[in-house]
Amino acid sequence: MAERILIVEDEEKLAGLLRDYLVQEGYEVSVLHRGDEVEPWVRTHPTDLVLLDLMLPGKGGLEVCKALRSSADLSIIMVTARVDEVDRLLGLGLGADDYICKPFSPREVGARVKAVLRRAKRGAAPQESGLALDDSAFKAAIGGKDLGLTAIEYQLLKVLAAHPGRIYTRDQLIDAMYRDERVVSDRTVDSHIKKIRKKISAVQPDREVIHSLYGVGYKYEW
């Protein structure tokens, strides 16, 4: 049975473009153009994923997302026209599974949809990744092989790995790494991520587990 996607987008041309692409990818796709139509629709139509625009007539995407999270078991990808808006959305803790910024290509959306649905299929149980964390020694190992992380790198990896698939902005990672309110640049986070990736690659060369989202931040996904 095809997975069912609901596109909620008031730009009809864009909605049609996304619908056509996702249908070609094998999904069953429906489209709504107003936010206040979403909850009644979901109550009567089985839905696996909602592609939800932030700015909608009738009811905004923020309200719709909160309502769906409290009443429905489905995945949500929020869509916004501004990169800097993602920081605010993440800070609100809406519980969306992913965020996409316009402009985007249908192929990018298709890749995000596939990734989110794949995570949902795996269920809530944590997947065996072979990653072992030892807080007492600030040591991380994969498959029994020590990664040789510094204390800061360990803390950063621990934050990311605690919630696989969750997107963290650089500011959120800085707050988790440095609790003494020191001033740290985004480039510091990027540098630590680069070093962690290199150390993971040394023991696990066939898999990338820390993924970057351009203009937003990072997520851990095994």
N, C-alpha and C positions, 0 to 999 in steps of 0.2 A: 504493500500500500504506500502511495506517495505521501511524503511529509507535507503538511498543510501550513502555508504561510499566508499571513494577512499583512498587506502593505497599507499603511495609513499615511497618506501623502496628499496634500491639497494641490500640488502642481500636477495636473492631470497628464501632461505629456511625459514627465519624469516617471510618474507612477506606471504609465503604460509601458514605458521602456523597460523598467525593472520587472514588471509582470511578464513581459514577453521573454526576457532573458531567463528568468527563473523557471518559467514553464518549459523552456528548451532544456534546462538542466534537470528536468524530471519532477519538479515540485507541483503541487496543486496550489494555485495562487488565487487569492481574492483581493480586492482593492476597496478601500473606503477613503473618503476625502474629508471627513469631519471627525474631530475627536470625540464628540458626544455620541457617535454611533458605535464606538468600539466595544464598550462593555456589553450592551445588549447583543451585539453580534457574537462575541466570544461565549456568552452564556448559551447560545443555541447552535453554535457551529464549532466542532472540535478543531482546535488550532494548536500547532506545535511551536510556531514562532511568529512574533509580531515585529515588523519593521516599522518603527514608530517615529514619525517626524516630531521635532520639538515644537514648532510653531504651527498650530492647527486652528481652524475656526470651530466654534462650538465649545471646545474644551481643550486646553493645552496639553502637550505631550507629557509634562511633568505630572499633572493630575491623573492622566490616564495611566501612566506607568505605576504610580503609587496604588491606584485602584486595582490594577491587574495583579500586582504583586501580592495583594492581600486577599484576592478572591479567585485566582486562576493559577493552574500549574502549567506554565508555558515559558518559553524563552523570549527575551526582549532585546532588540538592538535599537538603540536610540540614534536618531539622525539629527544633526545640527548643521547650520550654515556657517558656524564660526568655530575655528580651532580653539580659541581661548575659552569658549563656552564649555568645553569638555572638562576643564578644571573645576568649574562650578558644579557641573553635574556629578562629577566624581565625589566632590566634597559633600554633596547632599545625601550621598549614600542611598541612591534610589533603588539599587539592586538590579539595574540593567546588566545584561550579560556582555554587552559590547557597545561601543560608540563609533559612529562613522561621521566624518566631516565632509560636507559638500565643498567643492565638486568632487565627485567620485565616478569611477567607471563601473558599469554593471558587473564586470569581471571581479572587481574588488569586493563588491557587495556579495556576489556569489561565494567568494572564498570565505568571507566572514560568516555568512549564513551556514555554510558547510561546517566550519570549525565549531560554531556555537551548538549546532544540532548534534555534532559528534560528541561534544562534552556532555550534553544532556543525556545522550544514550548511555554514557558510561555510568550515569546515576550519581547519587550523592556520596557513595563510598569512595574513599581515597584510592587512587590507583598506585600499584607498586611501581615505584620509580627507581628503587635502589639507593635513594638519597637518605643518608643517616646523619642526623645532627646531634652534636654533643655540646650542650650549653656550658657544662662545667669546664670544658677545655677549649671552647670556641673552635671545634673541629667539625668539618663536614667531609663526608666520604660518599663515594658512589661505587657500588659493587665492592665495598670493602677497601677501596683505594682512597687514601687521604688526598684532598684537593689542595691542601697547603694554603688555606685562606688566612688573611690577616683578620684581626678582630672586627674591623669595620666591614670587610667583605663578607665575613660570616653573618653579621647582623643583617646586612642587605639581602643576602640570599635567603636567610631565615624568614624575613618579612615577605618576600615574593613567594616562597614555596609554601607558606602557611595557607595561602588561598589561591590554588592553581586556577588560572584563567582570569583572575581579577586584575584589572588594569590599575596601576599606580602612577600618579603623576610624579615628576621629579621632586616637587615640593613635599609631597607625602613621604617619599623615600628619604629625603633629607631630614625630615622631622623624626622618622623612625631611627635613623642612623646616629643623629647628633641630638641628644636631649638637653644639651647645655645652651641651646639657642645661639650657637655661633653662626656667623655669616658664611655660607658655603654656596658656591656657584653650581649651576646645572652641570657644567662641564666636569665637576668633581664626581657627580653621580655617573655620568657617561664613562669616565675613566675607570671607576670601580667596576662597572658592568663589563667593560671590555676585558679587564683583568680576570674577572670571574669566568667569563665565557672561555677565555684562553685556557684557564686551569681545568674547567670541565671538559673542554675539547681534548685535553691531554690524556684523560682517562676514559672519555666517552666520545670518540671522534665522529661517530656516525649520527649524532643527535644534537640538535640545538634546542635548549630548554628555556632560555631567556629570550623573549621576543620583544622587539621595539615597535612602537606605534608612532609614526612620524608626527612630531609636533605635540605629542601627548605624554608618553612615558613608556613603561615597561610592564610585562607580565611574564609569569612563569607558567610553562605548560609542558608537561612531559609527553 
